[in-house]
């Protein structure tokens, strides 16, 4: 039998860095779930954790509160999302300065979805930032932010072509973007072909793959349709017939996500960004498979007073 080829994913010495995305909670119950997830994943020492920002700034206050709590109560490095939607430059700049004052040094700069929803035409706010690359340049003028932007292996739904989409990414880089995180995908070949095209265009910043563990197939399929991401037939087939079988669905979800990330690592990828949906268990298990381990602090030793020993 021929010897198996070297598998980087099976060697814990392989450096793999992860980051996690959360969204701000709407209810006390959701807040409890979020912080349980943050506490579960924090010991893995992610490169950063990002907190999303709703269309039109609909979650502005909740995003800011969540980010500030991460700064105040954890050792994590938060990246706050910021969009151009429904705000003047002055309003967006004020939010950025508030993040800086709160200790945030990393921003995920996005144009944002149209207020009327995906599928409708985007219109820049009068007096606002017209595009994501304008926003990147504005953030760099305000402070020495680390700026992450978005990238689309299957192109943005509004882009006429993948080449036009890559040109927009290049403008973000020219404006000062430090890193890009991709829209989620399920076919790794799509991502790797995209990286080849991006590098050929002279873009050399890290392009981190965005991974969406499929917690709920119907929900993931809906996300994919709205985002312009393809949902492979083989993936649908793996979840076929499991709508009412929650336990088996969880096992399949773990297997599918593990297969994807292990293949990426074996093909040379060393950074992964997880869209957690504010749930930690599946993401934690995948990270464990990749060799990441939580740092456990040993309990302090209890010293028995000499007087107590004598008394005994």
PyMOL commands that set and color helices and strands:
alter all, ss='L'
color gray80, all
select helices_A, chain A and resi 8-10+28-42+55-57+60-73+89-101+132-142+162-175+188-200+217-227+233-239+246-266+281-289+306-311
alter helices_A, ss='H'
color red, helices_A
select strands_A, chain A and resi 17-22+49-51+78-83+106-110+146-151+179-182+206-211+271-275
alter strands_A, ss='S'
color yellow, strands_A
deselect
rebuild
show_as cartoon
